[in-house]
Amino acid sequence: MDKLTVRDADVTGKRVFVRVDFNVPLEDGKVTDDSRIRAAVPTIHYLLTHGARVILASHLGRPDGKVQDGLRLRPVAERLSQILGRNVPVTGDALGIGTVDAVKRLRNGEILLLENLRFHAAEEKNDPAFARQLADYADLYVNDAFGTAHRAHASTVGVAKLLPPYAGFLMERELAMLSKLMENPIRPFAAIVGGAKISGKLKVLDTLMSRLDVLVLGGGMANTFLLAQGKAVGKSLAEHDMVEEARRVLAAAEKAGVKVILPVDVVVAKEVTRGTEYKTIPAEKIPASWHIVDVGRATLDLMEEALATAQTVFWNGPLGVFEIPSFAHGTRAIARYLATRADAGATVVVGGGDSVAAITQQGLADRFTHISTGGGASLEFLEGRELPGVAILQDRPAPPPKARATKRAPAKSAT
């Protein structure tokens, strides 16, 4: 999937509307994880150094079309200012006379951040009038927010219909890395799929099955697969109405020759809370009143053995109840192991909030091939679904066919 990028646009002196994904966690008015902000910096830096007038736009949280002071973008602007080493002003609203004036005052190489787009209900409705007001700020459109590309909102689709649309560098890399998984992965190819539910990841499992050599299953969704194998899971999170689908996936894996790794030992807890009693037991012996909350050491050993020769790995979703530290050991351990695989030259691509958190919290991010900024978007892309925010971008024209050389007839000798 080859889209025109900011490199293909003449941005000098142009007003460029850049959709970024600054939907980052905040605590006490401070950004606690700036990875999404940093991911957009290469595009922002390129535009500024090439003399563009940069208008950044993002959402934060789910304000449902209402102004919420706790979801204002000022903390984001402060963090971006620190990273860029220059002041990044933020407007009081995405619309209004004050914002129009601020945009008009921008000079070449200057930057401005619009206030939270989702303070306006029209954003998520892809309202044409709202999109037009945003488009009026700029001459060009750049989408560098892969995490929102699966949403047909005003800032991801509406504005892109009104201005020449280009991909940012983050968007370009996301598409390149995920396309590689689908089109030409270096084998053996393994996927680690975790998280709470099989229902949200069934389509991606079906799509990947014909490409995989190894499938590792963990998290709450693994419990549904254990049920499909006839094992009891106690009071653990599981989708009983998806057991037949789990059996179908296992049968498809067997038919395709895909090795499936499921938990053989698990951490169980009396309650899914901090401070509760917990222990590690075989997966065949789950007490009726206990909850599976993590994988055990024997399971991790099996996973690592199966992944030892993998040359391409895709990981999405935690192996346990990651938000509770006592039950995050499996997820954190697999993150450390995958870092060693990447160090050894394997292509390791990670998508999904908790998977990424396990990596960043341990300071491992720089060791991975690619960490996707779009959990839902990356899954939908791997399902083969069209992402509205990607489809609207300009395709790179195919190169003209090379002219075929024609043989010249040999010259006649003079007589």
C-alpha positions as CSV (number, residue, x, y, z in Angstrom):
1,M,0.0,0.0,0.0
2,D,1.9,3.0,-1.3
3,K,0.5,6.5,-0.5
4,L,1.9,9.9,-1.3
5,T,3.7,11.4,1.7
6,V,4.7,14.8,2.9
7,R,7.9,14.3,0.9
8,D,5.8,14.5,-2.2
9,A,4.3,17.8,-1.4
10,D,5.6,21.4,-1.7
11,V,5.0,22.5,1.8
12,T,7.1,25.7,2.0
13,G,4.9,28.6,2.9
14,K,1.9,26.4,2.9
15,R,-0.6,26.0,5.8
16,V,-0.7,22.3,6.6
17,F,-3.4,20.7,8.6
18,V,-1.9,17.7,10.4
19,R,-4.1,15.1,12.0
20,V,-2.1,13.6,14.8
21,D,-3.1,11.1,17.5
22,F,-2.3,12.8,20.8
23,N,-4.8,10.7,22.8
24,V,-2.4,10.1,25.6
25,P,-2.9,9.2,29.3
26,L,-2.9,12.1,31.7
27,E,-2.4,12.1,35.5
28,D,-2.6,15.3,37.6
29,G,-2.4,17.4,34.5
30,K,0.7,15.7,33.2
31,V,1.3,13.3,30.3
32,T,2.3,9.9,31.7
33,D,3.2,8.3,28.4
34,D,4.4,10.5,25.6
35,S,5.1,7.7,23.0
36,R,2.3,8.8,20.7
37,I,3.5,12.4,20.8
38,R,7.1,11.4,20.0
39,A,5.8,9.2,17.2
40,A,4.5,12.3,15.4
41,V,7.7,14.4,15.8
42,P,9.5,13.3,12.6
43,T,6.6,14.6,10.5
44,I,6.2,17.8,12.5
45,H,10.0,18.4,12.4
46,Y,10.1,17.9,8.6
47,L,7.2,20.3,8.0
48,L,8.7,23.0,10.3
49,T,12.2,22.8,8.8
50,H,10.7,23.0,5.3
51,G,9.0,26.2,6.1
52,A,5.4,25.0,6.5
53,R,2.8,26.6,8.8
54,V,1.7,23.7,10.9
55,I,-1.8,23.3,12.3
56,L,-2.0,20.2,14.5
57,A,-5.3,18.6,15.4
58,S,-6.1,15.8,17.7
59,H,-8.8,14.3,20.0
60,L,-8.2,13.4,23.7
61,G,-10.5,11.0,25.5
62,R,-14.2,10.8,25.0
63,P,-15.8,14.1,25.9
64,D,-18.9,13.2,23.8
65,G,-19.2,16.6,22.2
66,K,-18.9,18.6,25.4
67,V,-16.1,20.8,26.8
68,Q,-14.3,19.0,29.7
69,D,-11.5,20.8,31.3
70,G,-9.8,17.5,32.3
71,L,-9.5,16.6,28.6
72,R,-8.0,19.9,27.3
73,L,-4.8,19.5,25.2
74,R,-2.7,22.0,27.2
75,P,-0.7,19.3,28.9
76,V,0.0,17.7,25.5
77,A,1.1,21.1,24.1
78,E,3.5,21.5,27.1
79,R,5.0,18.1,26.5
80,L,5.4,18.6,22.8
81,S,7.0,22.0,23.5
82,Q,9.6,20.3,25.7
83,I,10.3,17.7,23.0
84,L,10.6,20.2,20.2
85,G,12.4,22.8,22.2
86,R,10.0,25.5,21.1
87,N,6.7,26.8,22.3
88,V,3.6,25.1,20.9
89,P,0.5,27.3,21.6
90,V,-2.9,25.7,21.9
91,T,-6.1,27.4,20.9
92,G,-9.1,27.8,23.3
93,D,-11.3,25.9,20.8
94,A,-10.9,24.1,17.5
95,L,-13.2,26.7,16.0
96,G,-14.0,30.4,16.5
97,I,-12.7,33.9,15.7
98,G,-9.7,33.5,18.0
99,T,-8.6,30.3,16.3
100,V,-9.0,31.8,12.9
101,D,-6.9,34.8,13.9
102,A,-4.2,32.5,15.4
103,V,-4.0,30.5,12.2
104,K,-3.7,33.7,10.1
105,R,-0.8,34.9,12.3
106,L,1.2,31.8,11.7
107,R,4.5,32.4,9.9
108,N,6.6,29.9,7.9
109,G,8.1,27.4,10.3
110,E,5.6,28.1,13.1
111,I,3.2,25.7,14.8
112,L,-0.2,25.7,16.5
113,L,-2.3,23.0,18.2
114,L,-6.1,23.1,18.0
115,E,-8.1,22.3,21.1
116,N,-9.6,18.9,21.5
117,L,-11.6,18.2,18.3
118,R,-14.1,16.0,20.2
119,F,-15.4,18.9,22.2
120,H,-17.5,19.2,19.1
121,A,-20.0,16.4,18.4
122,A,-19.7,17.2,14.7
123,E,-16.2,15.7,14.7
124,E,-17.3,12.1,15.2
125,K,-20.3,12.6,13.0
126,N,-18.1,13.6,10.1
127,D,-20.2,16.7,9.7
128,P,-19.4,18.4,6.3
129,A,-19.8,21.9,7.7
130,F,-17.4,21.2,10.6
131,A,-14.9,19.6,8.1
132,R,-15.2,22.7,5.9
133,Q,-14.4,25.0,8.8
134,L,-11.3,23.0,9.6
135,A,-10.2,22.7,6.0
136,D,-10.5,26.5,5.6
137,Y,-7.4,26.8,7.9
138,A,-5.1,25.1,5.5
139,D,-3.8,24.4,2.0
140,L,-2.7,20.8,2.5
141,Y,-3.8,17.9,4.7
142,V,-1.5,15.3,6.3
143,N,-2.8,12.3,8.3
144,D,-0.2,11.0,10.8
145,A,-2.8,9.5,13.1
146,F,-2.9,5.8,12.3
147,G,-4.7,5.1,15.6
148,T,-7.7,6.9,14.3
149,A,-7.6,5.8,10.7
150,H,-10.3,3.2,11.2
151,R,-12.8,6.0,12.1
152,A,-14.6,8.1,9.4
153,H,-14.5,11.3,11.3
154,A,-14.4,14.9,10.1
155,S,-10.7,15.3,10.8
156,T,-9.8,11.9,9.3
157,V,-12.0,11.8,6.2
158,G,-14.0,15.0,5.9
159,V,-11.1,17.4,5.7
160,A,-9.1,15.0,3.5
161,K,-11.9,15.3,0.9
162,L,-11.4,19.0,0.7
163,L,-7.6,19.4,0.6
164,P,-4.8,17.5,-1.1
165,P,-4.3,14.6,1.3
166,Y,-0.9,13.1,2.2
167,A,0.4,10.5,4.7
168,G,2.8,11.5,7.4
169,F,5.9,9.5,8.2
170,L,4.3,7.6,11.1
171,M,1.3,6.6,8.9
172,E,3.8,5.6,6.1
173,R,5.7,3.3,8.5
174,E,2.6,1.8,10.0
175,L,1.3,0.9,6.6
176,A,4.6,-0.5,5.4
177,M,5.2,-2.7,8.5
178,L,1.7,-4.1,8.7
179,S,1.6,-4.7,5.0
180,K,4.8,-6.7,5.3
181,L,3.1,-9.0,7.8
182,M,0.2,-9.6,5.4
183,E,2.1,-9.8,2.1
184,N,5.7,-11.0,2.7
185,P,6.6,-12.1,6.2
186,I,9.9,-13.8,6.7
187,R,9.2,-17.2,8.0
188,P,8.7,-18.8,10.4
189,F,5.9,-16.3,11.2
190,A,4.4,-16.3,14.7
191,A,1.5,-14.4,16.2
192,I,0.9,-13.9,20.0
193,V,-2.8,-12.9,20.5
194,G,-4.1,-12.1,23.9
195,G,-6.5,-9.8,25.6
196,A,-10.0,-10.4,27.0
197,K,-12.2,-11.7,24.2
198,I,-12.0,-13.9,21.2
199,S,-15.0,-12.2,19.6
200,G,-13.0,-9.0,18.9
201,K,-10.1,-10.9,17.3
202,L,-11.8,-13.7,15.5
203,K,-11.5,-12.1,12.1
204,V,-7.8,-11.3,12.5
205,L,-7.2,-14.9,13.6
206,D,-9.0,-16.2,10.5
207,T,-7.0,-13.8,8.2
208,L,-3.6,-14.7,9.7
209,M,-4.2,-18.5,9.8
210,S,-3.2,-19.0,6.2
211,R,0.1,-17.1,6.8
212,L,1.2,-18.3,10.3
213,D,3.5,-21.1,11.4
214,V,2.9,-20.6,15.2
215,L,-0.1,-19.1,17.1
216,V,0.3,-18.3,20.8
217,L,-2.9,-17.6,22.7
218,G,-3.1,-15.9,26.1
219,G,-5.2,-13.6,28.2
220,G,-8.9,-14.0,28.8
221,M,-9.5,-15.2,25.3
222,A,-7.3,-18.3,25.9
223,N,-9.8,-19.4,28.5
224,T,-12.4,-19.8,25.8
225,F,-10.0,-22.0,23.9
226,L,-9.4,-24.1,27.1
227,L,-13.2,-24.5,27.3
228,A,-13.1,-25.7,23.7
229,Q,-10.6,-28.3,24.7
230,G,-13.0,-29.5,27.4
231,K,-11.2,-28.0,30.3
232,A,-12.9,-26.2,33.2
233,V,-11.9,-22.6,33.8
234,G,-13.7,-21.9,37.1
235,K,-15.0,-18.3,37.4
236,S,-12.5,-17.0,34.8
237,L,-13.5,-14.6,32.1
238,A,-14.6,-16.6,29.1
239,E,-17.1,-16.3,26.2
240,H,-19.2,-19.4,26.5
241,D,-21.1,-18.5,23.3
242,M,-17.8,-18.5,21.4
243,V,-16.6,-22.0,22.3
244,E,-17.7,-23.4,18.9
245,E,-15.8,-20.7,17.1
246,A,-12.8,-21.5,19.2
247,R,-13.0,-25.1,18.2
248,R,-13.3,-24.0,14.6
249,V,-10.1,-21.9,14.9
250,L,-8.2,-24.8,16.5
251,A,-9.4,-27.2,13.7
252,A,-8.4,-24.6,11.0
253,A,-5.0,-24.3,12.6
254,E,-4.5,-28.1,12.6
255,K,-5.5,-28.3,9.0
256,A,-3.1,-25.5,8.0
257,G,-0.3,-27.0,10.0
258,V,-0.1,-24.1,12.5
259,K,1.4,-24.9,15.8
260,V,-0.9,-23.6,18.6
261,I,0.4,-22.8,22.1
262,L,-2.2,-22.6,24.9
263,P,-1.6,-22.3,28.7
264,V,-0.5,-25.5,30.4
265,D,-0.2,-23.8,33.8
266,V,-1.9,-20.7,35.0
267,V,-1.9,-18.2,37.9
268,V,-5.3,-18.3,39.6
269,A,-6.7,-15.9,42.1
270,K,-9.7,-15.9,44.5
271,E,-10.7,-12.4,43.3
272,V,-9.5,-10.3,40.4
273,T,-8.3,-7.5,42.7
274,R,-5.1,-6.3,44.2
275,G,-4.0,-8.0,47.4
276,T,-6.0,-11.2,46.8
277,E,-4.7,-14.7,47.3
278,Y,-3.2,-16.3,44.2
279,K,-1.2,-19.4,43.2
280,T,0.1,-21.2,40.1
281,I,-1.5,-24.5,39.2
282,P,-1.9,-26.8,36.1
283,A,-4.4,-25.7,33.5
284,E,-6.4,-29.0,34.0
285,K,-7.0,-28.3,37.7
286,I,-8.8,-24.9,38.0
287,P,-10.8,-24.6,41.2
288,A,-14.5,-23.8,40.5
289,S,-14.5,-20.6,42.5
290,W,-11.1,-19.2,41.3
291,H,-10.1,-16.9,38.4
292,I,-7.4,-17.4,35.8
293,V,-5.4,-14.2,35.9
294,D,-2.0,-14.9,34.2
295,V,0.1,-17.7,32.6
296,G,2.6,-19.7,34.6
297,R,6.3,-20.3,34.1
298,A,5.8,-23.6,32.3
299,T,3.6,-21.9,29.8
300,L,6.1,-19.2,29.2
301,D,8.8,-21.8,28.6
302,L,6.6,-23.4,25.9
303,M,5.9,-20.0,24.3
304,E,9.6,-19.1,24.3
305,E,10.5,-22.5,22.8
306,A,7.9,-22.0,20.0
307,L,9.1,-18.5,19.3
308,A,12.8,-19.3,19.4
309,T,13.2,-19.7,15.6
310,A,10.5,-17.2,14.5
311,Q,11.8,-14.6,12.1
312,T,8.6,-12.5,12.2
313,V,6.4,-12.0,15.2
314,F,3.2,-10.0,15.7
315,W,2.0,-9.4,19.2
316,N,-1.4,-8.0,20.2
317,G,-2.9,-8.2,23.7
318,P,-1.7,-9.1,27.2
319,L,-1.3,-12.6,28.6
320,G,-3.0,-11.8,31.9
321,V,-4.8,-9.2,33.9
322,F,-2.0,-6.7,33.1
323,E,-3.5,-3.7,35.0
324,I,-2.9,-5.5,38.3
325,P,0.9,-5.8,38.9
326,S,0.8,-9.2,40.5
327,F,-0.8,-10.6,37.4
328,A,1.4,-8.8,34.8
329,H,4.4,-11.1,35.1
330,G,3.6,-13.2,32.0
331,T,3.0,-10.2,29.8
332,R,6.1,-8.5,31.0
333,A,8.2,-11.7,30.6
334,I,7.1,-12.2,27.0
335,A,7.9,-8.5,26.3
336,R,11.4,-9.1,27.5
337,Y,11.8,-12.3,25.5
338,L,10.5,-10.7,22.3
339,A,13.1,-7.9,22.8
340,T,15.8,-10.6,22.7
341,R,14.3,-12.0,19.5
342,A,14.4,-8.5,17.9
343,D,18.0,-8.1,19.1
344,A,18.7,-11.4,17.2
345,G,17.4,-9.9,14.0
346,A,13.8,-11.0,14.0
347,T,11.1,-8.6,12.8
348,V,8.9,-8.0,15.9
349,V,5.8,-5.8,15.5
350,V,3.6,-5.0,18.5
351,G,0.1,-3.5,18.6
352,G,-2.3,-2.9,21.4
353,G,-2.3,-0.7,24.5
354,D,-1.3,-3.2,27.2
355,S,1.3,-4.9,25.0
356,V,2.9,-1.6,24.3
357,A,2.6,-0.6,28.0
358,A,4.5,-3.7,29.0
359,I,7.3,-2.7,26.6
360,T,7.5,1.0,27.5
361,Q,7.3,0.4,31.2
362,Q,10.4,-1.8,31.0
363,G,12.3,0.6,28.8
364,L,12.3,-1.9,25.9
365,A,10.7,0.2,23.1
366,D,13.9,1.0,21.2
367,R,14.7,-2.7,20.8
368,F,11.5,-3.6,18.8
369,T,11.2,-3.4,15.1
370,H,7.9,-1.5,15.2
371,I,5.4,-0.6,17.9
372,S,2.0,0.3,16.3
373,T,0.2,3.3,17.7
374,G,-3.1,1.9,16.6
375,G,-4.5,-1.1,18.5
376,G,-8.0,-1.2,16.9
377,A,-6.7,0.2,13.6
378,S,-3.9,-2.3,13.3
379,L,-6.3,-5.2,13.9
380,E,-8.8,-4.0,11.3
381,F,-5.9,-3.5,8.9
382,L,-4.8,-7.1,9.5
383,E,-8.3,-8.3,9.0
384,G,-8.1,-6.9,5.5
385,R,-10.7,-4.2,6.1
386,E,-10.4,-0.8,4.4
387,L,-9.5,2.0,6.8
388,P,-11.4,5.2,5.9
389,G,-8.5,7.4,7.0
390,V,-6.1,5.5,4.8
391,A,-8.3,5.0,1.8
392,I,-8.9,8.7,1.4
393,L,-5.1,9.4,1.0
394,Q,-3.6,9.7,-2.4
395,D,-2.2,6.6,-4.0
396,R,1.3,6.9,-5.4
397,P,1.0,6.7,-9.2
398,A,2.4,3.5,-10.7
399,P,5.7,4.1,-12.5
400,P,5.4,4.1,-16.3
401,P,6.3,0.8,-18.0
402,K,9.8,0.7,-19.3
403,A,10.1,1.0,-23.0
404,R,11.2,-2.2,-24.5
405,A,14.5,-2.0,-26.5
406,T,14.1,-2.9,-30.2
407,K,16.8,-4.6,-32.1
408,R,18.2,-2.6,-35.0
409,A,18.6,-4.4,-38.2
410,P,22.3,-4.9,-39.1
411,A,23.7,-2.4,-41.5
412,K,24.2,-3.6,-45.1
413,S,27.8,-3.7,-46.1
414,A,28.8,-1.4,-49.0
415,T,29.5,-3.2,-52.3
